[in-house]
């Protein structure tokens, strides 16, 4: 039986803080990938934009210098590690596609060290301290899945996690698991009043994707405070894995660097889908309106 046909597969999520030194962050990510692989992880997912602090807190043209090509230095370094360890890696990068054209892109590296494909973030936010529209062109890859030796994965990025359409369209391509590299945190002035509600909503929407689609969902967030006390973000961690019925089977804390290694079972996908056959009962003849920006009452 090949690895892709095996019942079980193991994933690793690397939750870490980031400094202002890109090479330091890359070396830390590589070291944490080694740790995850040593604990049995076969697919390792890094957090969103792991090579830097979350620069979208401000609109500064000089920060475009953080971008890199794909293939480029990060995919080369991670490709070597993937080949050495025999793992697949999901790496979220600030992609320089051309002069003046940039994306928030996840690259998927397979155990041969080659790039299996890329996914460019589709939904781009523009909120206080999340000024991503200044930096990123919306993705044009569409929603995709990627075959690894360990299973078929779907990859979406951060703000994508709030949209059931992206999860469904990816799931329909046969993904065993959806990975969501993430950078989300609290505004200091809001944490006391709204902080717990925000974390609950973030986890609930993604657990709902697991339930609605009968697959595993894994979200990996960063930790640490970045920026000034008045205009900074406290990233809330809580990286987690939900099973195909939305049960949280592993979760990190809100402040410490952690590595989650979780075993996933394809038999659980089959069992949930047999008992909760949402795909069977979809009314695909009646969903045309979903492609409209808004629908007037009939």
Secondary structure, 3 states (H helix, E strand, C coil): CCHHHCCEEEEEEEECCCCCCHHHHHHHHHHHHHHHHHCCCCEEEECCCCCCCCHHHCCCHHHHHHCECCCCHHHHHHHHHHHHHCCEEEEEEEEEEECCEEEEEEEEECCCCCEEEEEECCCCCEECCEEHHHCCCCCCCCCCEEEECCEEEEEEEHHHHHCHHHHHHHHCCCCCEEEEECCCEEECCCHHHHHHHHHHHHHHHHHHHHHHHCCEEEEECCEEEEECCCCEEEEECCCEEECCCCCEEEECCCCCCEEEEEEEEHHHHHHHHHHCCCCCCCCHHHCHHHHCCCCCCC
